[in-house]
């Protein structure tokens, strides 16, 4: 990704905050027919000595060929708030009309290698954490579903984990942009 110096986001905490607030990532890898991408909600696990940049965890349907890419290099794209910025939002007279439309956005790219996890307990714990995070005060829990259904679901699901090897981010905001 091209990042002009003025748009570079180097604060790891800011990058992790974007991933946490917008966890739906596009995981890109080289596949049999070229580049392939899947859109998956991820859980960001804080850094550890074994994974100093943190871990990304998710799960996919066993029918999804992504999980068969164990060890593959992947790029996960996360996008935060974005929006079109019209030149009319600026004082055009003050800049002699030298203004064009632009697009403001925040993105994080996480690089790493895919690892497949076929441990039912790991997958169930992951599903529970993701559900608690997303449900918030609504309160539905994985254990509210019938036990037999969850057992079947776990057999049809594979976990994935990516030790983040590198992070890069870009935050492009025009000088007059108002965030909402």
Protein Blocks (a to p, Z undefined) as FASTA:
>chain_A
ZZdfklpcfbfklmmmmmmmmmcccdddddfkocaddddddddddddfklmnopaddddd
fklmklmmgoiacddddddddddddfklpcfklnnopacdddddddddddddddddfbfk
lmmmmmmmmmmmmnmmnopafklpcfklmmmmmmmpccdddddfbdcddddddfklccZZ
